[in-house]
């Protein structure tokens, strides 16, 4: 069974969108926060892809049975959560200058980290589920 051209295009667009979102977040973090926090975007994107891999490994057969719905849902969730998560992360009162003497700033940073991981999780679900469905 070969994938249709529309699925290949969709996976390519989601992959390119995820990469563009990662670059956008890096540039925004270098402006909004210290430039040192811009590089954490790479690790949170990898975290999203890793968590997605775990979810797909545990539920791949059930998700493969509902492949079209799962792919479309994850694409829709990526497109909704990419701007929403950034706007939500901006509402977290994180101040990087206070990180040494205010321990709650580490919790705020952790919250931002988890919020911004969600779009990468949904993008990775699309790619991983497509690779599983058409593994041959």
DODODO-856080 format. One record per residue: residue in one letter; x negated, y negated, z of N, C-alpha, C, O in turn; residue number from 1. Coordinates in pm, 1 decimal, m for minus. Layout:
# DODODO-856080
+----+----------+----------+----------+----------+----------+----------+----------+----------+----------+----------+----------+----------+-----+
| aa |      n_u |      n_v |      n_w |     ca_u |     ca_v |     ca_w |      c_u |      c_v |      c_w |      o_u |      o_v |      o_w |   i |
+----+----------+----------+----------+----------+----------+----------+----------+----------+----------+----------+----------+----------+-----+
|  A |        X |        Y |        Z |        X |        Y |        Z |        X |        Y |        Z |        X |        Y |        Z | NUM |
...
+----+----------+----------+----------+----------+----------+----------+----------+----------+----------+----------+----------+----------+-----+
END
This chain:
# DODODO-856080
+----+----------+----------+----------+----------+----------+----------+----------+----------+----------+----------+----------+----------+-----+
| aa |      n_u |      n_v |      n_w |     ca_u |     ca_v |     ca_w |      c_u |      c_v |      c_w |      o_u |      o_v |      o_w |   i |
+----+----------+----------+----------+----------+----------+----------+----------+----------+----------+----------+----------+----------+-----+
|  X |    m84.1 |    117.2 |      0.0 |      0.0 |      0.0 |      0.0 |    m89.2 |   m124.3 |      0.0 |   m177.6 |   m138.6 |     84.6 |   1 |
|  X |    m65.2 |   m212.9 |    m94.7 |   m144.3 |   m334.6 |   m106.3 |    m61.6 |   m453.7 |    m60.4 |     59.3 |   m458.4 |    m83.1 |   2 |
|  X |   m126.6 |   m549.6 |      3.9 |    m52.3 |   m669.1 |     47.2 |    m15.2 |   m756.0 |    m72.3 |    m86.0 |   m760.7 |   m172.9 |   3 |
|  X |     97.0 |   m824.0 |    m58.6 |    138.7 |   m915.8 |   m163.6 |     52.4 |  m1040.9 |   m158.6 |    m10.7 |  m1071.9 |    m57.6 |   4 |
|  X |     51.8 |  m1110.2 |   m268.9 |    m27.6 |  m1232.1 |   m280.0 |     19.8 |  m1338.7 |   m182.1 |    m61.1 |  m1417.2 |   m132.8 |   5 |
|  X |    149.4 |  m1342.5 |   m153.4 |    201.8 |  m1441.9 |    m59.8 |    149.3 |  m1417.6 |     81.5 |    122.0 |  m1513.4 |    153.8 |   6 |
|  X |    134.7 |  m1291.4 |    122.1 |     78.8 |  m1261.4 |    253.9 |    m68.6 |  m1299.2 |    259.1 |   m115.3 |  m1354.3 |    358.8 |   7 |
|  X |   m140.7 |  m1270.3 |    153.8 |   m282.1 |  m1308.6 |    149.9 |   m298.4 |  m1460.1 |    158.6 |   m387.2 |  m1510.2 |    227.6 |   8 |
|  X |   m212.2 |  m1531.8 |     88.2 |   m217.1 |  m1677.9 |     94.8 |   m181.2 |  m1727.8 |    234.1 |   m242.7 |  m1821.6 |    284.6 |   9 |
|  X |    m81.5 |  m1665.1 |    296.1 |    m41.1 |  m1706.2 |    430.8 |   m152.0 |  m1681.9 |    531.9 |   m177.2 |  m1766.8 |    617.5 |  10 |
|  X |   m217.7 |  m1568.9 |    523.6 |   m328.6 |  m1540.0 |    615.3 |   m443.9 |  m1637.6 |    590.6 |   m508.1 |  m1683.2 |    685.3 |  11 |
|  X |   m469.7 |  m1668.8 |    466.2 |   m574.3 |  m1766.3 |    434.7 |   m541.4 |  m1905.3 |    486.4 |   m628.6 |  m1975.5 |    537.5 |  12 |
|  X |   m416.5 |  m1944.5 |    473.1 |   m375.1 |  m2077.1 |    520.9 |   m379.0 |  m2084.1 |    672.9 |   m422.4 |  m2184.8 |    728.8 |  13 |
|  X |   m334.4 |  m1978.5 |    740.7 |   m339.6 |  m1976.4 |    887.4 |   m485.0 |  m1978.3 |    935.0 |   m517.3 |  m2047.9 |   1031.3 |  14 |
|  X |   m571.5 |  m1903.8 |    869.5 |   m713.0 |  m1903.6 |    907.7 |   m775.8 |  m2041.3 |    886.7 |   m849.8 |  m2089.8 |    972.3 |  15 |
|  X |   m746.5 |  m2103.4 |    773.8 |   m799.5 |  m2237.2 |    746.7 |   m740.8 |  m2339.3 |    843.9 |   m811.2 |  m2429.8 |    888.8 |  16 |
|  X |   m612.1 |  m2325.2 |    876.5 |   m549.2 |  m2416.9 |    971.9 |   m609.5 |  m2402.0 |   1110.8 |   m630.5 |  m2500.9 |   1181.1 |  17 |
|  X |   m636.9 |  m2280.0 |   1149.6 |   m699.0 |  m2255.2 |   1280.4 |   m838.7 |  m2316.4 |   1285.7 |   m877.0 |  m2376.2 |   1386.2 |  18 |
|  X |   m913.3 |  m2301.5 |   1178.9 |  m1047.3 |  m2360.3 |   1173.2 |  m1040.0 |  m2513.1 |   1173.2 |  m1119.0 |  m2579.0 |   1240.8 |  19 |
|  X |   m946.5 |  m2568.7 |   1098.5 |   m930.3 |  m2714.1 |   1096.4 |   m885.2 |  m2766.9 |   1232.2 |   m928.8 |  m2873.9 |   1274.9 |  20 |
|  X |   m798.8 |  m2692.8 |   1299.7 |   m753.9 |  m2732.4 |   1433.6 |   m870.5 |  m2728.6 |   1532.3 |   m881.3 |  m2814.6 |   1619.6 |  21 |
|  X |   m956.1 |  m2630.2 |   1518.2 |  m1073.3 |  m2621.3 |   1605.7 |  m1166.0 |  m2741.1 |   1584.4 |  m1215.3 |  m2798.9 |   1681.3 |  22 |
|  X |  m1189.6 |  m2778.2 |   1461.2 |  m1275.8 |  m2892.7 |   1431.7 |  m1210.9 |  m3022.5 |   1480.8 |  m1278.8 |  m3109.4 |   1535.4 |  23 |
|  X |  m1080.7 |  m3035.0 |   1461.2 |  m1008.8 |  m3153.2 |   1510.2 |  m1019.6 |  m3164.8 |   1661.5 |  m1045.7 |  m3273.4 |   1713.4 |  24 |
|  X |   m999.8 |  m3054.3 |   1732.8 |  m1011.5 |  m3057.4 |   1878.8 |  m1153.4 |  m3092.7 |   1923.6 |  m1171.9 |  m3164.8 |   2021.7 |  25 |
|  X |  m1251.7 |  m3042.6 |   1852.6 |  m1390.7 |  m3076.3 |   1887.9 |  m1415.4 |  m3225.8 |   1872.1 |  m1478.4 |  m3288.0 |   1957.6 |  26 |
|  X |  m1367.5 |  m3281.5 |   1766.4 |  m1387.5 |  m3425.2 |   1743.9 |  m1308.7 |  m3508.6 |   1844.9 |  m1358.7 |  m3609.1 |   1895.4 |  27 |
|  X |  m1186.3 |  m3467.1 |   1873.9 |  m1107.5 |  m3540.8 |   1972.4 |  m1167.6 |  m3531.0 |   2111.7 |  m1169.2 |  m3629.7 |   2185.3 |  28 |
|  X |  m1216.5 |  m3414.4 |   2148.8 |  m1278.3 |  m3400.6 |   2280.4 |  m1408.2 |  m3479.1 |   2290.9 |  m1443.0 |  m3527.1 |   2398.7 |  29 |
|  X |  m1479.1 |  m3492.4 |   2181.5 |  m1601.3 |  m3572.5 |   2187.8 |  m1570.0 |  m3720.8 |   2204.1 |  m1655.1 |  m3796.6 |   2250.6 |  30 |
|  X |  m1450.1 |  m3763.4 |   2166.9 |  m1408.9 |  m3902.4 |   2185.0 |  m1341.5 |  m3921.8 |   2320.5 |  m1374.2 |  m4015.5 |   2393.4 |  31 |
|  X |  m1246.9 |  m3833.0 |   2354.7 |  m1166.8 |  m3849.9 |   2475.4 |  m1245.2 |  m3814.7 |   2601.5 |  m1244.8 |  m3891.1 |   2697.9 |  32 |
|  X |  m1311.8 |  m3700.5 |   2601.5 |  m1391.2 |  m3655.6 |   2716.4 |  m1538.5 |  m3674.2 |   2681.2 |  m1572.4 |  m3727.2 |   2575.4 |  33 |
|  X |  m1623.3 |  m3630.6 |   2770.2 |  m1764.9 |  m3630.7 |   2736.0 |  m1788.4 |  m3534.9 |   2621.0 |  m1713.2 |  m3439.3 |   2602.1 |  34 |
|  X |  m1891.9 |  m3560.9 |   2545.3 |  m1919.1 |  m3475.3 |   2429.9 |  m1956.3 |  m3333.2 |   2471.7 |  m1951.0 |  m3241.7 |   2389.5 |  35 |
|  X |  m1993.7 |  m3313.3 |   2598.2 |  m2028.2 |  m3179.5 |   2645.0 |  m1906.6 |  m3086.8 |   2643.6 |  m1921.3 |  m2965.9 |   2625.8 |  36 |
|  X |  m1788.8 |  m3141.4 |   2661.9 |  m1668.3 |  m3060.3 |   2663.6 |  m1618.3 |  m3027.9 |   2523.8 |  m1529.0 |  m2944.5 |   2508.5 |  37 |
|  X |  m1672.7 |  m3090.9 |   2423.1 |  m1629.9 |  m3062.7 |   2285.9 |  m1668.3 |  m2920.7 |   2245.6 |  m1599.1 |  m2858.4 |   2165.2 |  38 |
|  X |  m1776.2 |  m2870.0 |   2299.8 |  m1822.7 |  m2737.8 |   2260.7 |  m1744.9 |  m2625.8 |   2328.8 |  m1757.0 |  m2509.6 |   2289.9 |  39 |
|  X |  m1666.6 |  m2658.9 |   2428.2 |  m1584.2 |  m2556.0 |   2491.8 |  m1470.7 |  m2512.7 |   2399.6 |  m1410.0 |  m2408.0 |   2422.1 |  40 |
|  X |  m1441.5 |  m2589.9 |   2297.9 |  m1335.8 |  m2555.1 |   2203.4 |  m1369.3 |  m2424.2 |   2132.1 |  m1280.0 |  m2343.8 |   2105.3 |  41 |
|  X |  m1495.2 |  m2402.7 |   2101.6 |  m1535.4 |  m2278.6 |   2035.3 |  m1506.0 |  m2159.3 |   2125.1 |  m1455.4 |  m2057.1 |   2078.7 |  42 |
|  X |  m1537.4 |  m2172.1 |   2252.3 |  m1514.2 |  m2059.4 |   2342.6 |  m1365.6 |  m2036.6 |   2367.1 |  m1323.7 |  m1921.9 |   2383.0 |  43 |
|  X |  m1285.7 |  m2140.8 |   2370.7 |  m1143.0 |  m2117.3 |   2391.3 |  m1077.5 |  m2061.1 |   2266.4 |   m979.1 |  m1987.9 |   2276.8 |  44 |
|  X |  m1129.3 |  m2093.2 |   2148.6 |  m1079.2 |  m2029.1 |   2027.1 |  m1114.3 |  m1880.8 |   2028.5 |  m1032.5 |  m1796.9 |   1990.7 |  45 |
|  X |  m1234.4 |  m1848.9 |   2071.7 |  m1273.1 |  m1708.6 |   2081.9 |  m1191.8 |  m1636.2 |   2188.7 |  m1160.4 |  m1518.1 |   2173.3 |  46 |
|  X |  m1157.7 |  m1705.4 |   2296.2 |  m1072.0 |  m1646.2 |   2398.6 |   m934.3 |  m1614.1 |   2341.4 |   m879.6 |  m1507.0 |   2367.9 |  47 |
|  X |   m878.5 |  m1704.9 |   2264.0 |   m749.2 |  m1679.7 |   2200.5 |   m754.1 |  m1560.5 |   2107.0 |   m661.3 |  m1479.7 |   2104.5 |  48 |
|  X |   m861.0 |  m1548.8 |   2030.5 |   m875.2 |  m1434.8 |   1940.5 |   m896.6 |  m1305.6 |   2018.7 |   m847.2 |  m1200.3 |   1978.5 |  49 |
|  X |   m969.3 |  m1312.6 |   2129.4 |   m992.6 |  m1194.0 |   2210.9 |   m867.3 |  m1144.4 |   2279.9 |   m840.9 |  m1024.1 |   2281.8 |  50 |
|  X |   m789.5 |  m1235.9 |   2336.8 |   m663.9 |  m1197.4 |   2402.4 |   m566.6 |  m1140.8 |   2299.9 |   m492.7 |  m1046.6 |   2328.7 |  51 |
|  X |   m566.8 |  m1197.7 |   2182.0 |   m482.0 |  m1145.4 |   2074.7 |   m523.4 |  m1003.7 |   2037.4 |   m438.2 |   m918.0 |   2014.0 |  52 |
|  X |   m652.1 |   m979.1 |   2031.9 |   m700.3 |   m844.4 |   2001.0 |   m657.7 |   m742.7 |   2105.1 |   m622.5 |   m629.7 |   2071.6 |  53 |
|  X |   m661.0 |   m782.7 |   2231.3 |   m615.8 |   m692.6 |   2337.9 |   m466.5 |   m664.8 |   2323.6 |   m423.4 |   m550.0 |   2334.1 |  54 |
|  X |   m387.7 |   m769.6 |   2299.8 |   m244.3 |   m751.2 |   2283.2 |   m213.0 |   m661.9 |   2164.0 |   m126.2 |   m575.0 |   2172.8 |  55 |
|  X |   m282.1 |   m682.1 |   2054.1 |   m257.8 |   m600.3 |   1935.6 |   m303.3 |   m456.8 |   1956.0 |   m241.3 |   m364.2 |   1903.8 |  56 |
|  X |   m410.4 |   m437.2 |   2031.2 |   m455.9 |   m300.7 |   2057.5 |   m355.8 |   m224.4 |   2143.5 |   m338.2 |   m103.7 |   2126.3 |  57 |
|  X |   m290.6 |   m293.8 |   2235.4 |   m195.3 |   m227.8 |   2323.7 |    m57.2 |   m210.3 |   2261.0 |     15.5 |   m118.0 |   2297.7 |  58 |
|  X |    m19.9 |   m297.3 |   2167.0 |    115.2 |   m296.4 |   2110.4 |    117.7 |   m286.8 |   1958.2 |    217.3 |   m325.6 |   1897.0 |  59 |
|  X |     14.4 |   m237.9 |   1896.8 |      5.6 |   m245.3 |   1750.8 |    113.5 |   m165.2 |   1678.7 |    164.7 |   m210.1 |   1576.2 |  60 |
|  X |    148.7 |    m48.9 |   1729.4 |    250.0 |     30.9 |   1659.4 |    387.9 |    m34.0 |   1665.5 |    460.9 |    m36.2 |   1566.4 |  61 |
|  X |    422.7 |    m86.5 |   1781.9 |    552.3 |   m152.4 |   1794.8 |    557.3 |   m279.4 |   1710.2 |    659.3 |   m308.2 |   1647.6 |  62 |
|  X |    447.2 |   m355.9 |   1708.1 |    445.1 |   m477.6 |   1626.7 |    441.3 |   m445.4 |   1477.9 |    497.4 |   m519.2 |   1397.0 |  63 |
|  X |    375.4 |   m335.6 |   1441.2 |    369.4 |   m297.9 |   1299.9 |    506.6 |   m257.0 |   1247.7 |    534.7 |   m274.3 |   1129.1 |  64 |
|  X |    592.3 |   m203.2 |   1333.7 |    727.6 |   m167.1 |   1290.2 |    809.0 |   m291.1 |   1253.9 |    895.6 |   m286.2 |   1166.5 |  65 |
|  X |    780.6 |   m401.1 |   1321.3 |    851.5 |   m527.0 |   1296.6 |    756.1 |   m627.9 |   1232.1 |    753.9 |   m745.1 |   1269.7 |  66 |
|  X |    678.7 |   m582.0 |   1136.4 |    571.5 |   m663.1 |   1078.7 |    618.2 |   m797.1 |   1022.8 |    561.3 |   m899.6 |   1060.3 |  67 |
|  X |    719.3 |   m802.2 |    934.6 |    757.7 |   m933.6 |    879.7 |    803.5 |  m1032.1 |    986.2 |    767.1 |  m1149.7 |    982.5 |  68 |
|  X |    883.3 |   m984.6 |   1081.0 |    931.6 |  m1074.3 |   1186.5 |    817.4 |  m1119.1 |   1277.5 |    812.7 |  m1234.9 |   1319.0 |  69 |
|  X |    726.1 |  m1028.2 |   1308.2 |    612.9 |  m1062.4 |   1395.6 |    520.8 |  m1164.3 |   1328.4 |    474.5 |  m1258.5 |   1392.8 |  70 |
|  X |    494.9 |  m1145.7 |   1200.8 |    407.7 |  m1239.4 |   1128.1 |    471.9 |  m1377.1 |   1120.3 |    407.3 |  m1478.2 |   1148.0 |  71 |
|  X |    599.1 |  m1380.8 |   1082.6 |    667.2 |  m1510.1 |   1069.2 |    679.9 |  m1580.6 |   1204.0 |    665.0 |  m1702.5 |   1211.9 |  72 |
|  X |    707.1 |  m1505.0 |   1309.1 |    718.5 |  m1564.6 |   1442.6 |    586.1 |  m1624.2 |   1486.2 |    582.7 |  m1735.1 |   1539.5 |  73 |
|  X |    477.1 |  m1552.3 |   1464.6 |    346.1 |  m1604.2 |   1504.6 |    304.4 |  m1724.7 |   1421.1 |    240.8 |  m1816.7 |   1472.6 |  74 |
|  X |    339.3 |  m1725.0 |   1293.7 |    309.4 |  m1842.6 |   1211.3 |    386.7 |  m1964.5 |   1259.7 |    332.4 |  m2074.5 |   1269.6 |  75 |
|  X |    513.0 |  m1943.2 |   1289.3 |    596.5 |  m2052.8 |   1339.1 |    545.5 |  m2103.1 |   1474.2 |    538.6 |  m2223.8 |   1497.2 |  76 |
|  X |    510.1 |  m2010.9 |   1563.1 |    460.5 |  m2050.8 |   1694.8 |    326.9 |  m2124.4 |   1684.4 |    302.0 |  m2217.7 |   1760.7 |  77 |
|  X |    240.7 |  m2083.5 |   1590.7 |    115.2 |  m2157.3 |   1571.6 |    143.7 |  m2300.0 |   1527.1 |     85.1 |  m2395.2 |   1578.7 |  78 |
|  X |    234.8 |  m2314.1 |   1430.5 |    262.1 |  m2449.0 |   1379.4 |    328.9 |  m2537.3 |   1483.5 |    309.6 |  m2658.8 |   1481.6 |  79 |
|  X |    406.7 |  m2480.0 |   1573.9 |    470.2 |  m2558.9 |   1678.8 |    375.5 |  m2587.3 |   1795.6 |    374.8 |  m2697.3 |   1850.8 |  80 |
|  X |    296.2 |  m2487.5 |   1832.4 |    212.8 |  m2501.3 |   1950.7 |     84.3 |  m2580.3 |   1926.3 |     27.3 |  m2633.3 |   2021.7 |  81 |
|  X |     37.2 |  m2590.0 |   1803.5 |    m87.2 |  m2664.0 |   1778.1 |    m75.4 |  m2810.7 |   1821.5 |   m158.4 |  m2855.7 |   1900.5 |  82 |
|  X |     21.9 |  m2886.0 |   1774.7 |     31.9 |  m3024.1 |   1824.4 |     86.2 |  m3032.5 |   1966.4 |     44.2 |  m3118.4 |   2044.0 |  83 |
|  X |    180.2 |  m2943.0 |   2001.1 |    241.7 |  m2949.2 |   2134.3 |    140.5 |  m2921.5 |   2244.5 |    143.3 |  m2986.9 |   2348.8 |  84 |
|  X |     51.7 |  m2825.9 |   2223.2 |    m47.3 |  m2793.4 |   2326.1 |   m147.5 |  m2907.3 |   2344.7 |   m191.1 |  m2934.7 |   2456.5 |  85 |
|  X |   m183.5 |  m2972.8 |   2235.6 |   m274.3 |  m3086.4 |   2250.5 |   m207.0 |  m3198.8 |   2328.7 |   m268.0 |  m3258.4 |   2417.5 |  86 |
|  X |    m82.5 |  m3227.4 |   2296.0 |    m10.7 |  m3332.8 |   2368.7 |      9.2 |  m3295.5 |   2515.7 |     m0.2 |  m3381.5 |   2603.3 |  87 |
|  X |     36.1 |  m3170.0 |   2542.4 |     50.4 |  m3124.1 |   2680.3 |    m82.3 |  m3130.4 |   2754.7 |    m85.7 |  m3166.1 |   2872.5 |  88 |
|  X |   m189.9 |  m3096.6 |   2688.0 |   m322.3 |  m3102.1 |   2751.0 |   m361.6 |  m3245.7 |   2785.1 |   m435.7 |  m3269.0 |   2880.6 |  89 |
|  X |   m312.8 |  m3340.4 |   2708.5 |   m342.8 |  m3480.5 |   2738.7 |   m270.4 |  m3529.6 |   2863.0 |   m308.8 |  m3631.2 |   2920.8 |  90 |
|  X |   m165.9 |  m3458.7 |   2904.8 |    m91.6 |  m3497.5 |   3024.2 |   m156.6 |  m3446.6 |   3153.1 |   m120.7 |  m3490.6 |   3262.3 |  91 |
|  X |   m251.3 |  m3354.7 |   3140.7 |   m321.4 |  m3301.8 |   3258.4 |   m418.4 |  m3409.3 |   3307.8 |   m496.9 |  m3461.6 |   3228.7 |  92 |
|  X |   m414.4 |  m3443.3 |   3437.1 |   m498.4 |  m3553.8 |   3488.2 |   m643.5 |  m3512.7 |   3513.4 |   m693.4 |  m3524.8 |   3625.3 |  93 |
|  X |   m710.1 |  m3464.8 |   3410.4 |   m849.5 |  m3422.9 |   3422.0 |   m940.7 |  m3543.8 |   3403.7 |   m926.4 |  m3619.9 |   3308.0 |  94 |
|  X |  m1034.5 |  m3560.4 |   3496.7 |  m1134.5 |  m3665.5 |   3487.3 |  m1270.4 |  m3600.1 |   3503.7 |  m1305.6 |  m3554.3 |   3612.4 |  95 |
|  X |  m1345.3 |  m3596.0 |   3396.8 |  m1472.9 |  m3525.0 |   3399.1 |  m1575.8 |  m3591.8 |   3489.0 |  m1670.3 |  m3525.8 |   3532.2 |  96 |
|  X |  m1560.8 |  m3719.9 |   3518.3 |  m1655.9 |  m3787.8 |   3606.3 |  m1641.3 |  m3742.8 |   3751.9 |  m1735.5 |  m3755.2 |   3830.2 |  97 |
|  X |  m1524.8 |  m3691.2 |   3788.1 |  m1499.6 |  m3648.7 |   3925.2 |  m1520.4 |  m3499.6 |   3947.8 |  m1489.3 |  m3449.2 |   4055.7 |  98 |
|  X |  m1571.0 |  m3429.6 |   3850.7 |  m1575.9 |  m3283.6 |   3859.2 |  m1668.6 |  m3233.7 |   3970.9 |  m1648.8 |  m3123.6 |   4022.3 |  99 |
|  X |  m1768.4 |  m3312.6 |   4008.7 |  m1861.5 |  m3267.8 |   4112.1 |  m1805.9 |  m3282.4 |   4253.3 |  m1839.0 |  m3201.1 |   4339.6 | 100 |
|  X |  m1723.4 |  m3382.0 |   4279.8 |  m1676.6 |  m3403.1 |   4416.5 |  m1527.0 |  m3379.0 |   4436.5 |  m1477.9 |  m3390.1 |   4548.8 | 101 |
|  X |  m1455.0 |  m3347.0 |   4332.0 |  m1312.4 |  m3317.1 |   4344.2 |  m1286.1 |  m3177.9 |   4286.4 |  m1277.0 |  m3162.2 |   4164.6 | 102 |
|  X |  m1274.0 |  m3077.4 |   4372.6 |  m1259.1 |  m2939.0 |   4323.4 |  m1134.4 |  m2917.5 |   4237.1 |  m1134.2 |  m2827.9 |   4152.8 | 103 |
|  X |  m1029.1 |  m2996.4 |   4255.6 |   m908.7 |  m2977.8 |   4175.0 |   m934.3 |  m3009.6 |   4027.7 |   m857.3 |  m2966.9 |   3941.7 | 104 |
|  X |  m1039.8 |  m3082.9 |   3997.4 |  m1072.0 |  m3111.6 |   3857.7 |  m1108.9 |  m2983.7 |   3782.4 |  m1084.1 |  m2972.8 |   3662.3 | 105 |
|  X |  m1167.2 |  m2888.1 |   3851.9 |  m1196.1 |  m2759.1 |   3788.4 |  m1067.4 |  m2685.4 |   3753.2 |  m1059.4 |  m2619.2 |   3649.8 | 106 |
|  X |   m967.5 |  m2697.1 |   3839.0 |   m837.8 |  m2636.8 |   3807.7 |   m771.2 |  m2706.6 |   3689.7 |   m709.6 |  m2641.9 |   3605.0 | 107 |
|  X |   m783.8 |  m2838.0 |   3684.6 |   m729.3 |  m2911.6 |   3570.0 |   m799.8 |  m2870.0 |   3440.4 |   m735.5 |  m2852.8 |   3336.8 | 108 |
|  X |   m931.1 |  m2854.2 |   3447.2 |  m1007.2 |  m2811.3 |   3329.6 |   m964.7 |  m2670.2 |   3287.3 |   m950.4 |  m2641.9 |   3168.4 | 109 |
|  X |   m945.0 |  m2582.9 |   3385.4 |   m898.3 |  m2447.4 |   3356.0 |   m759.5 |  m2450.1 |   3292.4 |   m732.2 |  m2373.2 |   3200.3 | 110 |
|  X |   m672.1 |  m2537.6 |   3340.6 |   m539.3 |  m2551.5 |   3281.6 |   m544.9 |  m2598.9 |   3137.0 |   m473.7 |  m2546.9 |   3051.1 | 111 |
|  X |   m629.0 |  m2696.9 |   3110.8 |   m647.0 |  m2744.4 |   2973.1 |   m698.7 |  m2631.4 |   2885.2 |   m655.5 |  m2614.5 |   2771.2 | 112 |
|  X |   m790.7 |  m2555.4 |   2939.8 |   m850.8 |  m2443.0 |   2867.4 |   m743.0 |  m2342.6 |   2826.4 |   m739.3 |  m2298.4 |   2711.6 | 113 |
|  X |   m656.2 |  m2307.2 |   2919.6 |   m551.1 |  m2209.2 |   2889.3 |   m446.0 |  m2264.3 |   2793.9 |   m397.2 |  m2192.7 |   2706.4 | 114 |
|  X |   m411.6 |  m2390.2 |   2810.6 |   m311.0 |  m2451.4 |   2722.4 |   m360.5 |  m2453.8 |   2578.1 |   m286.3 |  m2419.7 |   2486.0 | 115 |
|  X |   m485.1 |  m2493.8 |   2558.8 |   m537.8 |  m2506.6 |   2422.8 |   m572.2 |  m2372.5 |   2358.7 |   m600.2 |  m2367.1 |   2238.9 | 116 |
|  X |   m570.5 |  m2264.5 |   2436.4 |   m596.7 |  m2131.3 |   2381.8 |   m476.4 |  m2076.5 |   2306.0 |   m492.9 |  m1994.7 |   2215.4 | 117 |
|  X |   m356.6 |  m2119.6 |   2341.2 |   m234.2 |  m2062.3 |   2283.6 |   m226.1 |  m2068.6 |   2130.5 |   m192.1 |  m1967.2 |   2069.5 | 118 |
|  X |   m255.1 |  m2181.2 |   2065.3 |   m245.5 |  m2180.6 |   1918.4 |   m341.6 |  m2081.2 |   1852.6 |   m308.0 |  m2019.2 |   1751.8 | 119 |
|  X |   m460.2 |  m2066.6 |   1909.6 |   m555.4 |  m1971.0 |   1853.4 |   m507.7 |  m1827.9 |   1873.3 |   m535.1 |  m1741.1 |   1790.4 | 120 |
|  X |   m437.0 |  m1803.2 |   1982.1 |   m378.8 |  m1672.0 |   2007.0 |   m278.4 |  m1636.5 |   1897.3 |   m280.5 |  m1524.9 |   1845.4 | 121 |
|  X |   m191.5 |  m1729.4 |   1861.9 |    m90.7 |  m1701.7 |   1760.1 |   m153.3 |  m1686.3 |   1621.6 |   m109.9 |  m1601.7 |   1543.4 | 122 |
|  X |   m254.2 |  m1766.5 |   1590.8 |   m322.1 |  m1752.9 |   1462.1 |   m393.4 |  m1618.1 |   1452.9 |   m392.3 |  m1553.9 |   1347.9 | 123 |
|  X |   m454.3 |  m1576.1 |   1561.5 |   m524.1 |  m1447.3 |   1561.9 |   m426.5 |  m1331.1 |   1550.4 |   m460.1 |  m1227.5 |   1493.0 | 124 |
|  X |   m306.2 |  m1347.2 |   1604.2 |   m205.2 |  m1242.5 |   1588.3 |   m170.7 |  m1221.5 |   1441.3 |   m153.8 |  m1108.0 |   1396.8 | 125 |
|  X |   m160.3 |  m1329.4 |   1367.1 |   m128.9 |  m1318.4 |   1224.1 |   m239.6 |  m1243.5 |   1151.0 |   m212.8 |  m1151.0 |   1074.3 | 126 |
|  X |   m361.5 |  m1283.2 |   1174.6 |   m475.1 |  m1220.6 |   1105.5 |   m491.8 |  m1075.8 |   1149.0 |   m506.9 |   m987.2 |   1064.8 | 127 |
|  X |   m489.2 |  m1050.7 |   1279.3 |   m510.7 |   m915.3 |   1328.9 |   m401.8 |   m818.4 |   1289.7 |   m430.0 |   m704.0 |   1254.3 | 128 |
|  X |   m277.3 |   m863.0 |   1295.5 |   m166.2 |   m775.6 |   1257.4 |   m168.7 |   m746.5 |   1107.7 |   m134.8 |   m635.9 |   1065.5 | 129 |
|  X |   m207.9 |   m843.5 |   1028.4 |   m219.3 |   m820.5 |    883.6 |   m330.9 |   m721.2 |    853.0 |   m316.0 |   m634.5 |    766.9 | 130 |
|  X |   m441.2 |   m734.4 |    922.8 |   m551.3 |   m640.1 |    901.2 |   m512.6 |   m499.3 |    946.9 |   m553.1 |   m400.9 |    885.0 | 131 |
|  X |   m436.2 |   m489.6 |   1052.5 |   m391.7 |   m357.1 |   1096.6 |   m292.2 |   m296.6 |   1000.2 |   m301.2 |   m178.1 |    968.0 | 132 |
|  X |   m198.6 |   m375.1 |    954.3 |    m94.1 |   m323.8 |    864.2 |   m152.8 |   m275.3 |    732.1 |   m109.5 |   m172.9 |    679.4 | 133 |
|  X |   m250.2 |   m347.1 |    678.4 |   m310.6 |   m313.1 |    549.4 |   m455.8 |   m271.4 |    568.7 |   m544.1 |   m322.2 |    499.6 | 134 |
|  X |   m481.3 |   m180.9 |    660.3 |   m618.2 |   m141.9 |    693.5 |   m685.4 |    m60.8 |    584.1 |   m808.3 |    m55.4 |    577.9 | 135 |
|  X |   m607.4 |      2.0 |    498.2 |   m668.1 |     80.7 |    391.2 |   m701.7 |     m6.4 |    272.6 |   m753.8 |     42.9 |    172.6 | 136 |
+----+----------+----------+----------+----------+----------+----------+----------+----------+----------+----------+----------+----------+-----+
END
